[in-house]
Amino acid sequence: MSSRELTSLRQRWTAYQNLPTLTEHWYWRPGWHAGRHFYTWHLTFQQQPALHHHVTNLQQQLAPLPGLDLVPLDGLHLTTQGIGFTDEVPDNDIHAIVAEARQRCATLPPLELSLGPVDPDAEGIGLLVQPWNPVERVRTTIRAAIAAVWPVVPEPADEFRPHVTIAYSGAPAPTAPIRARLTELRHLPPVPATIDEVSLIALRREDRTYRWSTVATAPLNG
């Protein structure tokens, strides 16, 4: 674990010790409403049996605790780079961005990642992703693909923290029992995952979880 990753993990765990209650994750962010879809690039984890086994074990330990909405295994994702709402982005722009992303991502190698330990915040419980640098390189490449089509790339370039959420906060529940359980779980070893593509998805919120359809993929085969 690099010094950046270790510092982030320690700082967030310390902050969580002083957090009295969860913040509900499912409030509507600006522009969002029921039935609306959002184009975004994600790393997804459909074919990752070791990760699925690990997440299932963790979620079994978290399930009895109030205030948590567990993420289904087919909903595990690493948010990478947003584009915009599907009803606002022209199809021609999406096609051009995908073409640029595929060309650029083809030079990048697959990601050999390690997921864990548990990494909580006010709106949920995630797994730390290691190492950060290759994931950041993928995001920078995607941003360059967008910049080749649009004069301004959405979302800030900094403040990116790779993580995979396994449970969202569904209510302002007290954190004390969650902290006690996480203290036991945070020492479990991380698990590996190999990612060989980044996915452009049309994301929606449905029944207190995130669902999506895959629009395109950009292979990582450098």
Solvent accessible surface area in square Angstrom, and as a share of the most:
residue,aa,sasa,rsa
1,M,110,0.49
2,S,54,0.35
3,S,88,0.57
4,R,109,0.40
5,E,5,0.02
6,L,60,0.30
7,T,65,0.38
8,S,17,0.11
9,L,14,0.07
10,R,148,0.54
11,Q,116,0.51
12,R,47,0.17
13,W,32,0.11
14,T,82,0.48
15,A,64,0.50
16,Y,4,0.01
17,Q,70,0.31
18,N,120,0.62
19,L,39,0.19
20,P,100,0.63
21,T,60,0.35
22,L,6,0.03
23,T,64,0.37
24,E,64,0.29
25,H,19,0.09
26,W,16,0.06
27,Y,112,0.43
28,W,123,0.43
29,R,64,0.23
30,P,125,0.79
31,G,40,0.38
32,W,42,0.15
33,H,102,0.46
34,A,79,0.61
35,G,60,0.58
36,R,35,0.13
37,H,58,0.26
38,F,36,0.15
39,Y,24,0.09
40,T,4,0.02
41,W,0,0.00
42,H,3,0.01
43,L,0,0.00
44,T,18,0.11
45,F,3,0.01
46,Q,81,0.36
47,Q,151,0.67
48,Q,25,0.11
49,P,110,0.69
50,A,50,0.39
51,L,0,0.00
52,H,36,0.16
53,H,123,0.55
54,H,20,0.09
55,V,0,0.00
56,T,48,0.28
57,N,62,0.32
58,L,1,0.01
59,Q,20,0.09
60,Q,114,0.51
61,Q,81,0.36
62,L,0,0.00
63,A,60,0.46
64,P,101,0.63
65,L,21,0.10
66,P,75,0.47
67,G,17,0.17
68,L,23,0.12
69,D,35,0.18
70,L,65,0.32
71,V,5,0.03
72,P,41,0.26
73,L,61,0.30
74,D,84,0.43
75,G,1,0.01
76,L,1,0.01
77,H,14,0.06
78,L,1,0.00
79,T,70,0.41
80,T,3,0.02
81,Q,0,0.00
82,G,2,0.02
83,I,7,0.04
84,G,13,0.13
85,F,22,0.09
86,T,40,0.23
87,D,102,0.53
88,E,116,0.52
89,V,13,0.08
90,P,76,0.48
91,D,97,0.50
92,N,119,0.61
93,D,35,0.18
94,I,6,0.03
95,H,121,0.54
96,A,39,0.30
97,I,0,0.00
98,V,11,0.07
99,A,60,0.46
100,E,47,0.21
101,A,0,0.00
102,R,111,0.40
103,Q,132,0.59
104,R,85,0.31
105,C,0,0.00
106,A,42,0.32
107,T,103,0.60
108,L,20,0.10
109,P,70,0.44
110,P,50,0.32
111,L,5,0.03
112,E,120,0.54
113,L,6,0.03
114,S,33,0.21
115,L,0,0.00
116,G,0,0.00
117,P,19,0.12
118,V,3,0.02
119,D,2,0.01
120,P,2,0.01
121,D,51,0.26
122,A,31,0.24
123,E,44,0.20
124,G,5,0.05
125,I,1,0.01
126,G,4,0.04
127,L,0,0.00
128,L,0,0.00
129,V,0,0.00
130,Q,19,0.09
131,P,57,0.36
132,W,18,0.06
133,N,88,0.45
134,P,32,0.20
135,V,0,0.00
136,E,42,0.19
137,R,117,0.43
138,V,2,0.01
139,R,17,0.06
140,T,89,0.52
141,T,19,0.11
142,I,0,0.00
143,R,39,0.14
144,A,37,0.28
145,A,0,0.00
146,I,0,0.00
147,A,54,0.42
148,A,54,0.42
149,V,43,0.25
150,W,49,0.17
151,P,137,0.86
152,V,113,0.65
153,V,29,0.17
154,P,36,0.23
155,E,79,0.35
156,P,86,0.54
157,A,71,0.55
158,D,96,0.50
159,E,160,0.72
160,F,38,0.16
161,R,48,0.18
162,P,1,0.00
163,H,57,0.25
164,V,0,0.00
165,T,14,0.08
166,I,0,0.00
167,A,0,0.00
168,Y,18,0.07
169,S,0,0.00
170,G,9,0.08
171,A,40,0.31
172,P,93,0.59
173,A,10,0.08
174,P,73,0.46
175,T,0,0.00
176,A,55,0.42
177,P,53,0.33
178,I,0,0.00
179,R,50,0.18
180,A,61,0.48
181,R,65,0.24
182,L,0,0.00
183,T,67,0.39
184,E,118,0.53
185,L,13,0.07
186,R,56,0.21
187,H,138,0.62
188,L,74,0.37
189,P,96,0.61
190,P,58,0.37
191,V,24,0.14
192,P,93,0.59
193,A,4,0.03
194,T,64,0.37
195,I,7,0.04
196,D,85,0.44
197,E,67,0.30
198,V,0,0.00
199,S,6,0.04
200,L,0,0.00
201,I,0,0.00
202,A,10,0.08
203,L,15,0.07
204,R,63,0.23
205,R,34,0.12
206,E,73,0.33
207,D,131,0.68
208,R,112,0.41
209,T,17,0.10
210,Y,29,0.11
211,R,68,0.25
212,W,39,0.14
213,S,62,0.40
214,T,74,0.43
215,V,67,0.39
216,A,12,0.10
217,T,37,0.22
218,A,0,0.00
219,P,55,0.35
220,L,1,0.01
221,N,99,0.51
222,G,61,0.59
